[in-house]
Amino acid sequence: MWAVRTANPWCLNRDASAPDPKVNPTMKAVRISGERQAELIDLPDLEAKGEYMVVKIHATPMCTEYKAYRAGHLWQGIGHEAAGEVVEVAQPGKVKVGDRVAVMPQLPCGRCALCLKGEYIHCQYLENLTEATGYEGGNGTYAQYVLKQDWLLLPLPDGMSYEHAGMACCGLGPTFGAMQLMQVDAFDTVLVTGLGPVGLGAVVNAVYRAARVIGVEGQPFRANLAQELGAETVIDPAEEGALEQLMELTDGLGIDKAIDCCGAPRRSACVLTRRDARGTSPSSAKQAS
């Protein structure tokens, strides 16, 4: 009744051209096989079960997976965020077949105190996909398909590309929450220290809230990209007088709010320039004063 990809006892196949699972019972996925080595492997084809829907992956970013790749940690089912299309469901849910969605990380339980607050990323009792669905694969987004609870699939607005949507979780999510905690608005000057992927996400989130953004970054490529995304200026922390530059840019008052996406002492020192400034570390999303 709701499926388009594979026929099964729970779902009616509405796509006559979809491959018969008996003929093509596998899908491709990525596995780290050694130090700086990865390979494509075959995994059993997925089937929607209960609240778990099958999503066809269109775009997935690289987050912490590169660390395992460099270190050679054997890892199957890598990838924890993505954007794709719902292709099979077993029951009605928050999204339907054909919907374009962002795929949120992890497999939270949906029942603990933190999940009930919407803090899925901090779930106390993460589910085991094999126990929940019977599949040993299916939870990694470096694959053709992934299984995910319907309430962890966020519909995409028309006009948003899969590539941009794939950055919605770890790329934009941490600093989105930080902006909410600090209540950033158009009256604020926001300092972002460290303009890597998360820091650049902070620039996007702050600019969206119409705040004035000043960055701190030593790599020219990242600094230029931050300015392309809307940062007014970027200070090199290695330059002599970096703190004085910041004070001059703020008429001697210092910044209103700050997000530290680096942790390096030299850059973090720039945050502490105003007595009433408020800041967060995206990794913990805890507010500090």
C-alpha positions as CSV (number, residue, x, y, z in Angstrom):
1,M,0.0,0.0,0.0
2,W,2.9,2.4,0.7
3,A,5.9,0.8,-1.0
4,V,7.5,1.6,-4.4
5,R,10.7,-0.4,-4.3
6,T,10.3,-4.0,-3.2
7,A,7.3,-6.3,-2.8
8,N,6.9,-7.8,0.7
9,P,4.1,-9.2,2.9
10,W,3.5,-5.8,4.5
11,C,3.7,-3.4,1.6
12,L,2.2,-3.3,-1.9
13,N,4.7,-2.7,-4.6
14,R,3.4,0.3,-6.7
15,D,6.4,0.4,-9.1
16,A,6.2,-2.4,-11.6
17,S,9.8,-1.6,-12.8
18,A,11.3,-2.1,-9.3
19,P,13.7,-5.0,-9.1
20,D,12.4,-8.3,-7.7
21,P,14.1,-8.8,-4.3
22,K,14.5,-12.5,-5.2
23,V,16.5,-11.5,-8.3
24,N,18.5,-8.7,-6.8
25,P,18.6,-9.3,-3.1
26,T,21.6,-7.1,-2.2
27,M,22.7,-3.4,-2.1
28,K,26.1,-1.7,-2.1
29,A,27.7,-0.2,1.0
30,V,31.1,1.1,2.0
31,R,33.4,-0.6,4.5
32,I,36.7,0.5,5.8
33,S,39.0,-2.4,5.2
34,G,42.4,-1.1,6.3
35,E,44.5,2.0,6.9
36,R,43.4,4.5,4.2
37,Q,41.5,1.7,2.4
38,A,37.8,1.3,1.7
39,E,35.8,-1.0,-0.4
40,L,32.3,-1.6,-1.7
41,I,30.6,-4.6,-0.3
42,D,27.2,-6.3,-0.8
43,L,24.7,-6.3,2.0
44,P,21.2,-7.8,2.2
45,D,18.5,-5.6,0.6
46,L,16.5,-3.7,3.2
47,E,12.8,-4.0,3.9
48,A,10.7,-1.5,5.8
49,K,9.6,-2.8,9.3
50,G,7.3,-1.1,11.7
51,E,8.3,2.6,12.1
52,Y,11.6,1.9,10.2
53,M,11.4,3.2,6.6
54,V,13.8,2.5,3.7
55,V,15.5,5.7,2.4
56,K,17.4,5.8,-0.9
57,I,20.6,7.8,-0.2
58,H,21.2,10.7,-2.6
59,A,23.9,12.6,-0.7
60,T,25.9,12.0,2.5
61,P,28.7,14.1,4.0
62,M,32.0,12.9,5.5
63,C,32.1,13.7,9.2
64,T,34.2,11.8,11.7
65,E,34.4,8.8,9.4
66,Y,37.7,10.2,8.0
67,K,39.4,9.5,11.3
68,A,38.6,5.8,11.1
69,Y,39.7,5.8,7.5
70,R,43.1,7.3,8.3
71,A,43.6,5.0,11.3
72,G,42.5,1.9,9.5
73,H,39.7,1.0,12.0
74,L,37.7,-1.8,10.4
75,W,34.2,-0.4,10.1
76,Q,31.2,-1.6,8.4
77,G,28.0,0.5,8.2
78,I,29.8,3.8,8.2
79,G,28.1,7.1,7.7
80,H,25.5,8.6,10.1
81,E,23.7,11.4,8.3
82,A,22.4,12.0,4.8
83,A,19.7,13.2,2.5
84,G,17.6,11.0,0.4
85,E,14.1,9.8,-0.7
86,V,11.7,7.6,1.1
87,V,11.1,4.5,-1.1
88,E,9.4,2.0,1.2
89,V,7.3,2.1,4.4
90,A,5.5,-0.6,6.4
91,Q,2.9,1.7,8.0
92,P,1.8,5.3,7.8
93,G,4.2,7.7,9.5
94,K,5.4,11.3,9.6
95,V,6.6,11.0,6.0
96,K,5.5,9.0,3.0
97,V,6.9,7.3,0.0
98,G,8.4,9.8,-2.4
99,D,9.2,12.4,0.2
100,R,12.6,14.0,0.1
101,V,14.1,14.0,3.6
102,A,17.2,14.7,5.7
103,V,18.3,11.6,7.6
104,M,19.1,12.4,11.3
105,P,21.9,10.5,13.1
106,Q,21.8,7.5,15.3
107,L,19.0,5.3,16.4
108,P,17.5,6.9,19.5
109,C,14.8,5.0,21.5
110,G,12.2,7.8,21.3
111,R,11.0,7.0,24.9
112,C,13.7,8.2,27.3
113,A,13.5,11.6,29.1
114,L,16.0,13.2,26.6
115,C,14.2,11.8,23.6
116,L,10.9,13.2,24.8
117,K,12.5,16.6,25.0
118,G,13.6,16.3,21.4
119,E,17.3,15.7,22.4
120,Y,17.6,12.6,20.3
121,I,21.3,12.9,19.8
122,H,21.8,12.5,23.6
123,C,19.5,9.4,23.9
124,Q,20.1,7.3,26.9
125,Y,19.1,4.0,25.4
126,L,20.1,3.8,21.7
127,E,18.4,1.1,19.8
128,N,20.2,-1.8,18.2
129,L,19.2,-2.1,14.5
130,T,19.7,-5.8,14.4
131,E,17.4,-6.4,17.4
132,A,14.8,-3.9,16.1
133,T,14.7,-5.1,12.4
134,G,16.7,-8.2,12.0
135,Y,19.3,-6.5,9.7
136,E,23.0,-6.5,10.5
137,G,23.5,-3.8,7.9
138,G,21.3,-0.9,7.1
139,N,22.3,1.8,9.6
140,G,25.2,3.3,7.7
141,T,24.5,6.1,5.2
142,Y,27.5,5.3,3.0
143,A,25.3,2.9,1.2
144,Q,22.5,2.8,-1.4
145,Y,19.8,2.5,1.2
146,V,19.4,3.0,4.9
147,L,16.7,2.1,7.5
148,K,15.5,4.9,9.8
149,Q,12.6,5.6,12.1
150,D,10.1,7.9,10.4
151,W,10.3,10.5,13.1
152,L,14.0,10.9,12.3
153,L,13.3,11.9,8.7
154,L,12.8,15.6,8.1
155,P,11.0,16.7,4.9
156,L,13.0,19.0,2.7
157,P,11.6,22.3,1.4
158,D,11.1,22.5,-2.4
159,G,14.2,23.9,-4.1
160,M,16.7,22.6,-1.5
161,S,19.2,20.2,-3.1
162,Y,20.1,16.9,-1.6
163,E,23.7,18.1,-1.3
164,H,22.8,21.1,0.9
165,A,20.3,19.0,2.9
166,G,23.0,16.5,3.7
167,M,24.8,19.1,5.7
168,A,21.8,19.9,7.9
169,C,22.8,17.6,10.8
170,C,26.4,17.7,11.9
171,G,27.3,20.6,9.6
172,L,24.6,23.0,10.7
173,G,22.9,21.3,13.7
174,P,25.3,21.9,16.5
175,T,25.5,25.6,16.0
176,F,21.8,25.9,15.3
177,G,21.2,24.7,18.8
178,A,23.9,27.0,20.1
179,M,22.2,30.0,18.5
180,Q,18.9,29.0,20.1
181,L,20.5,28.8,23.5
182,M,22.1,32.2,23.1
183,Q,19.0,33.8,21.5
184,V,21.1,35.3,18.8
185,D,19.4,38.1,16.9
186,A,20.0,41.1,14.6
187,F,21.3,43.2,17.5
188,D,24.2,40.8,18.2
189,T,27.9,40.7,17.1
190,V,28.7,37.0,17.1
191,L,32.3,35.7,17.1
192,V,33.0,32.3,15.6
193,T,36.4,30.8,16.4
194,G,37.5,28.0,14.1
195,L,36.1,28.0,10.6
196,G,36.1,24.4,9.8
197,P,32.8,22.6,8.7
198,V,31.1,23.3,12.0
199,G,32.4,26.8,12.3
200,L,31.2,27.6,8.8
201,G,27.8,26.2,9.8
202,A,27.9,28.7,12.6
203,V,28.5,31.5,10.1
204,V,25.5,30.4,8.1
205,N,23.2,30.1,11.2
206,A,24.3,33.5,12.6
207,V,23.9,35.3,9.2
208,Y,20.4,33.7,8.9
209,R,19.5,35.4,12.2
210,A,20.8,38.7,10.7
211,A,23.6,39.0,13.3
212,R,27.0,40.6,12.5
213,V,29.6,37.9,12.3
214,I,33.3,38.1,13.0
215,G,35.4,34.9,12.5
216,V,38.8,33.8,13.9
217,E,40.7,31.5,11.6
218,G,44.3,31.1,10.4
219,Q,43.8,29.3,7.2
220,P,43.1,31.7,4.2
221,F,40.9,29.2,2.4
222,R,38.5,28.8,5.3
223,A,38.6,32.6,6.1
224,N,37.7,33.4,2.5
225,L,34.9,30.9,2.5
226,A,33.5,32.3,5.7
227,Q,33.4,35.8,4.2
228,E,31.6,34.4,1.1
229,L,29.0,32.9,3.4
230,G,28.4,36.3,5.1
231,A,31.1,36.9,7.8
232,E,32.0,40.6,7.9
233,T,35.7,39.9,8.6
234,V,38.0,37.2,9.8
235,I,40.9,37.7,12.2
236,D,44.0,35.6,12.0
237,P,44.8,34.5,15.6
238,A,48.5,34.2,14.8
239,E,48.8,37.8,14.0
240,E,50.2,40.2,16.6
241,G,47.4,42.4,18.0
242,A,44.6,40.0,17.1
243,L,42.7,40.8,20.3
244,E,43.2,44.5,19.7
245,Q,41.7,44.1,16.2
246,L,38.7,42.5,17.7
247,M,38.2,45.3,20.2
248,E,38.6,47.9,17.5
249,L,36.0,46.2,15.4
250,T,33.6,46.4,18.3
251,D,34.3,50.0,19.4
252,G,36.1,48.7,22.4
253,L,33.1,46.8,23.8
254,G,34.0,43.3,22.7
255,I,31.6,40.8,21.1
256,D,28.1,40.0,22.4
257,K,28.0,36.3,21.8
258,A,30.5,33.7,20.7
259,I,30.7,30.1,19.5
260,D,34.0,28.2,19.9
261,C,34.4,25.6,17.2
262,C,38.1,25.1,17.7
263,G,39.2,24.8,21.3
264,A,42.7,26.2,20.7
265,P,43.6,28.5,23.6
266,R,44.8,31.4,21.3
267,R,41.5,31.5,19.5
268,S,39.3,30.9,22.5
269,A,40.9,33.8,24.3
270,C,39.2,36.1,21.8
271,V,35.8,35.0,23.2
272,L,36.5,36.5,26.6
273,T,36.3,40.1,25.7
274,R,33.1,41.4,27.2
275,R,31.8,41.0,30.7
276,D,28.3,40.2,29.6
277,A,29.2,38.1,26.5
278,R,27.6,34.7,26.2
279,G,29.1,31.7,24.4
280,T,28.7,28.0,23.7
281,S,30.7,25.1,22.6
282,P,28.8,23.3,19.8
283,S,30.1,19.9,20.9
284,S,28.2,20.2,24.2
285,A,25.6,22.8,23.3
286,K,25.8,24.1,26.9
287,Q,25.6,27.8,27.5
288,A,28.3,29.6,29.4
289,S,28.7,33.1,30.6
